[in-house]
Amino acid sequence: MADLKVTLSGLELDNPIIPASGTFGYGYEFAELYDINVLGSFSFKGTTRNPRFGNPTPRIAETPSGMINAIGMQNPGVEKVISEELPKLKKVFRKKVVANVGGFSLDEYAETCAMLDKEEQVGIIEVNVSCPNVHNGCMSFGTDPLGAASVTKAVKAVTTKPVYIKLSPNVTDIVAIARACADAGADGISLINTLLGMRIDLRTKKPVIANKMGGFSGSAIFPVAVRMVYQVYEAVKLPIIGMGGVSSARDVIEMMLAGATAVQVGAANLVDPWVCPKIISELPEVMAQYGIESLNDIIGGAH
């Protein structure tokens, strides 16, 4: 029988499949479609200290093998997430969740993470220093090793739960930033977030989305994600949550061979809301095809 279990910083998951932040809301919408407890976990919508309306519309542009979004981290703020969203989620999801946090200053990151650290249902705090769709926040910290390290230190000083830093691919040297986070005390690394992309409307001769540029995601970015996970695995001795264009059981195995312990599925959820349970059900068959008995055995197997 195929063994799908993996462990992230002491948190055992029934399988490595985690819907990515921003593509799964706070979970309960998907619970109307299927039993979301089949998931390993999920990363809930990026949460900031204060409510955010997000960027002006239009915010979405399609591409031949992906999409561009500039949502701008629209969310109700951490207080409402704790008082309203998590209680609703608890009714439909019995496992620990990944709390995704964004911010615009070290103090904001620290305060938001400290509040979520007290929540029993939060198993891992995923600190987003990589969102390309907000100004003067997130990615401005994640494109520089010192900035990423400063956020890591600020959050680790006020939390007790594992802290994973979500990195941006929009950098020259992903390894230097991952090492800086590891040296600053990170418990794990999440990568990659979206690439920076753009579409132009031929009729109006203007950018399709109001923000002009946005986060490019989807199957087209999968090879970039595999490459960066492979590089970071060789550079740091921390568990990695790999993501970026994952849409099948074979993608999951490839990402784990590159070095990921668990795998997030993002844009594919927006194309097919049932993609995650499909991947989970297909994994044993694909594992059998390649002679894999336990997913734990293949982590970093390509090195």
C-alpha positions as CSV (number, residue, x, y, z in Angstrom):
1,M,0.0,0.0,0.0
2,A,1.4,3.4,-1.0
3,D,2.5,5.6,1.9
4,L,1.6,9.2,1.2
5,K,2.5,10.6,4.6
6,V,5.0,13.4,5.0
7,T,6.1,15.6,7.9
8,L,6.7,19.3,8.0
9,S,8.6,20.5,11.1
10,G,6.9,17.9,13.3
11,L,3.5,18.3,11.7
12,E,2.5,15.0,10.1
13,L,0.3,15.3,7.0
14,D,-1.7,12.4,5.5
15,N,-0.4,13.4,2.1
16,P,1.7,16.3,0.7
17,I,-1.1,18.1,-1.1
18,I,-1.7,21.7,0.1
19,P,-3.9,24.1,-1.8
20,A,-1.9,27.4,-2.2
21,S,-2.8,30.7,-0.6
22,G,-5.0,32.9,-2.6
23,T,-6.6,30.0,-4.5
24,F,-8.6,28.3,-1.8
25,G,-10.0,31.2,0.3
26,Y,-10.5,30.2,3.9
27,G,-11.5,26.7,2.9
28,Y,-15.2,26.5,3.7
29,E,-16.2,27.4,0.1
30,F,-14.5,24.3,-1.2
31,A,-16.0,22.3,1.6
32,E,-19.3,22.6,-0.2
33,L,-17.8,20.7,-3.1
34,Y,-15.9,17.9,-1.4
35,D,-14.6,16.8,2.0
36,I,-11.6,19.0,2.3
37,N,-10.2,16.8,5.1
38,V,-8.7,14.6,2.3
39,L,-6.1,17.3,1.9
40,G,-2.8,17.3,3.7
41,S,-3.5,20.8,4.8
42,F,-4.1,24.1,3.0
43,S,-2.7,27.6,3.1
44,F,-5.4,30.1,3.7
45,K,-5.8,33.5,1.9
46,G,-3.0,35.9,2.5
47,T,-3.8,37.9,5.7
48,T,-2.6,41.3,6.8
49,R,-2.9,43.2,10.0
50,N,-5.6,45.6,8.6
51,P,-8.4,44.9,6.1
52,R,-7.4,45.4,2.5
53,F,-9.8,46.1,-0.4
54,G,-7.1,45.1,-2.9
55,N,-6.1,46.5,-6.3
56,P,-8.5,48.2,-8.7
57,T,-10.2,46.1,-11.3
58,P,-9.7,44.4,-13.8
59,R,-7.4,42.2,-11.8
60,I,-7.2,39.0,-13.9
61,A,-5.7,38.3,-17.3
62,E,-5.6,34.9,-19.0
63,T,-2.6,33.5,-20.8
64,P,-2.3,30.4,-23.0
65,S,-0.9,28.3,-20.2
66,G,-1.6,30.2,-17.1
67,M,-3.0,33.5,-15.7
68,I,-1.9,36.8,-14.4
69,N,-3.5,38.2,-11.3
70,A,-3.1,41.4,-9.3
71,I,-5.6,40.9,-6.5
72,G,-3.5,42.9,-4.1
73,M,-4.0,40.7,-1.0
74,Q,-7.7,41.6,-0.5
75,N,-8.6,40.2,2.9
76,P,-10.7,41.2,6.0
77,G,-7.7,41.7,8.3
78,V,-6.3,39.4,10.9
79,E,-8.8,40.2,13.7
80,K,-11.8,39.2,11.5
81,V,-9.9,36.1,10.3
82,I,-9.5,35.0,13.9
83,S,-13.0,36.0,15.0
84,E,-15.0,35.0,11.9
85,E,-13.1,32.9,9.3
86,L,-11.3,30.4,11.5
87,P,-14.5,29.5,13.5
88,K,-16.3,28.8,10.3
89,L,-13.4,26.8,9.0
90,K,-13.2,24.7,12.1
91,K,-16.7,23.3,11.4
92,V,-15.5,21.7,8.1
93,F,-11.8,21.1,8.6
94,R,-10.4,19.1,11.5
95,K,-6.7,19.4,10.6
96,K,-4.1,22.1,11.2
97,V,-3.9,24.9,8.5
98,V,-1.1,26.9,7.1
99,A,-1.6,30.6,7.9
100,N,-0.3,32.8,5.1
101,V,0.7,36.3,6.3
102,G,1.6,39.5,4.3
103,G,2.8,42.8,5.5
104,F,4.2,46.3,4.9
105,S,6.6,46.7,7.8
106,L,8.5,44.5,10.2
107,D,6.1,45.5,13.0
108,E,3.1,44.5,11.0
109,Y,4.5,41.1,10.1
110,A,5.4,40.5,13.7
111,E,2.0,41.6,15.1
112,T,0.0,39.6,12.6
113,C,2.0,36.5,13.1
114,A,2.0,36.8,16.9
115,M,-1.8,36.9,16.8
116,L,-2.2,33.9,14.5
117,D,0.5,32.0,16.5
118,K,-2.1,31.8,19.4
119,E,-4.7,30.0,17.2
120,E,-4.9,26.3,17.9
121,Q,-5.9,25.4,14.3
122,V,-2.8,27.1,12.9
123,G,0.0,24.5,12.4
124,I,2.5,26.5,10.3
125,I,2.9,30.2,9.7
126,E,3.8,30.9,6.1
127,V,5.3,34.4,5.8
128,N,4.8,35.9,2.3
129,V,7.8,38.2,1.4
130,S,7.1,37.6,-2.3
131,C,3.7,39.0,-3.4
132,P,4.3,41.1,-6.6
133,N,0.9,42.8,-6.5
134,V,1.3,45.2,-3.6
135,H,3.4,48.3,-3.4
136,N,6.0,48.9,-0.7
137,G,5.4,45.5,0.9
138,C,5.9,41.8,0.6
139,M,8.2,41.5,-2.4
140,S,10.2,44.5,-1.4
141,F,11.4,42.4,1.5
142,G,11.8,39.2,-0.4
143,T,14.1,40.4,-3.2
144,D,16.9,41.2,-0.9
145,P,18.7,38.7,1.5
146,L,18.9,41.3,4.3
147,G,15.2,42.2,4.0
148,A,14.1,38.6,4.0
149,A,16.3,37.9,7.0
150,S,14.9,40.9,8.9
151,V,11.3,39.7,8.4
152,T,12.3,36.2,9.5
153,K,14.0,37.4,12.7
154,A,11.0,39.7,13.5
155,V,8.5,36.9,13.2
156,K,10.6,34.2,14.9
157,A,11.0,36.5,17.9
158,V,7.2,36.5,18.6
159,T,6.1,33.0,17.5
160,T,6.4,29.4,18.7
161,K,5.0,27.6,15.7
162,P,7.1,26.7,12.6
163,V,7.7,29.6,10.3
164,Y,8.1,29.1,6.6
165,I,9.2,32.0,4.4
166,K,7.6,32.2,1.0
167,L,10.1,33.4,-1.5
168,S,9.8,35.3,-4.8
169,P,11.2,33.9,-8.1
170,N,11.7,37.5,-9.3
171,V,15.3,37.6,-8.1
172,T,18.8,37.0,-9.5
173,D,19.9,34.6,-6.8
174,I,17.2,32.6,-5.0
175,V,19.8,30.6,-3.1
176,A,21.3,33.7,-1.3
177,I,17.8,34.7,-0.1
178,A,17.0,31.2,1.1
179,R,20.3,31.0,3.0
180,A,19.7,34.3,4.6
181,C,16.3,33.1,5.9
182,A,17.8,29.9,7.1
183,D,20.5,31.8,9.0
184,A,17.9,34.0,10.5
185,G,16.0,31.1,12.0
186,A,13.4,30.0,9.5
187,D,12.0,26.6,10.0
188,G,11.2,26.0,6.3
189,I,11.0,27.6,2.9
190,S,8.0,27.9,0.6
191,L,8.7,28.5,-3.1
192,I,8.0,29.8,-5.6
193,N,5.5,32.6,-5.6
194,T,4.3,34.0,-9.0
195,L,6.6,35.4,-11.7
196,L,5.9,39.0,-12.7
197,G,4.0,39.2,-15.9
198,M,1.9,41.4,-18.2
199,R,-0.7,41.3,-21.0
200,I,-1.6,44.1,-23.4
201,D,-5.0,44.5,-25.0
202,L,-4.5,44.9,-28.8
203,R,-7.8,46.8,-29.2
204,T,-7.2,49.4,-26.5
205,K,-3.4,49.2,-26.7
206,K,-3.4,49.3,-22.9
207,P,-2.4,46.8,-20.2
208,V,-5.2,44.3,-19.6
209,I,-5.1,44.7,-15.8
210,A,-5.4,48.0,-13.9
211,N,-2.2,47.3,-12.0
212,K,-0.4,47.0,-15.3
213,M,1.7,44.0,-14.1
214,G,0.7,41.0,-11.9
215,G,1.7,37.6,-10.7
216,F,2.0,35.0,-13.5
217,S,1.1,31.5,-12.4
218,G,0.0,28.2,-14.0
219,S,1.6,25.3,-15.7
220,A,3.9,27.5,-17.7
221,I,6.0,28.3,-14.7
222,F,6.5,24.7,-13.4
223,P,10.0,24.2,-14.8
224,V,11.1,27.4,-13.2
225,A,9.7,26.2,-9.8
226,V,11.3,22.8,-10.1
227,R,14.7,24.4,-10.9
228,M,14.5,26.8,-7.9
229,V,13.3,24.0,-5.5
230,Y,16.3,21.9,-6.6
231,Q,18.7,24.8,-6.0
232,V,17.4,25.7,-2.6
233,Y,17.4,22.0,-1.5
234,E,21.1,21.9,-2.2
235,A,21.7,25.1,-0.3
236,V,19.8,24.8,2.9
237,K,18.9,22.0,5.3
238,L,15.3,23.0,5.8
239,P,12.1,21.4,4.6
240,I,10.7,22.9,1.5
241,I,7.1,23.4,0.4
242,G,7.3,23.5,-3.4
243,M,4.8,25.2,-5.7
244,G,4.4,26.8,-9.0
245,G,2.4,25.3,-11.9
246,V,1.6,22.0,-10.2
247,S,-1.5,20.3,-11.7
248,S,-1.0,16.5,-11.6
249,A,0.3,13.6,-9.5
250,R,3.3,13.4,-11.8
251,D,4.1,17.1,-11.1
252,V,4.0,16.3,-7.4
253,I,6.5,13.5,-7.7
254,E,8.8,15.6,-9.9
255,M,8.7,18.5,-7.4
256,M,9.5,16.1,-4.5
257,L,12.4,14.6,-6.4
258,A,13.7,18.1,-6.7
259,G,13.6,18.5,-2.9
260,A,10.1,19.4,-1.8
261,T,8.6,17.7,1.3
262,A,5.1,18.9,0.5
263,V,3.6,20.5,-2.6
264,Q,1.1,23.4,-3.0
265,V,-1.4,23.5,-5.8
266,G,-2.4,27.0,-6.8
267,A,-3.8,28.2,-10.2
268,A,-5.0,24.7,-11.0
269,N,-7.7,25.1,-8.3
270,L,-9.2,28.0,-10.3
271,V,-9.4,25.8,-13.4
272,D,-10.7,22.7,-11.7
273,P,-12.0,23.0,-8.1
274,W,-11.6,19.2,-7.6
275,V,-8.0,19.1,-8.8
276,C,-6.5,18.5,-5.3
277,P,-8.6,15.4,-4.4
278,K,-8.0,14.1,-8.0
279,I,-4.2,14.4,-7.5
280,I,-4.4,12.6,-4.1
281,S,-6.4,9.7,-5.6
282,E,-4.0,9.4,-8.5
283,L,-0.8,9.4,-6.5
284,P,-0.8,5.7,-5.5
285,E,-1.2,4.6,-9.1
286,V,1.5,6.9,-10.3
287,M,3.8,5.9,-7.4
288,A,3.3,2.2,-8.4
289,Q,4.3,3.0,-12.0
290,Y,7.6,4.3,-10.9
291,G,8.2,1.8,-8.1
292,I,7.7,4.2,-5.3
293,E,6.4,2.8,-2.0
294,S,6.7,5.8,0.2
295,L,6.8,9.5,-0.8
296,N,9.3,10.2,2.1
297,D,11.8,8.0,0.2
298,I,11.9,10.3,-2.8
299,I,12.4,13.7,-1.3
300,G,15.4,15.2,-2.9
301,G,15.9,11.9,-4.9
302,A,17.1,13.8,-8.0
303,H,20.2,15.0,-6.3
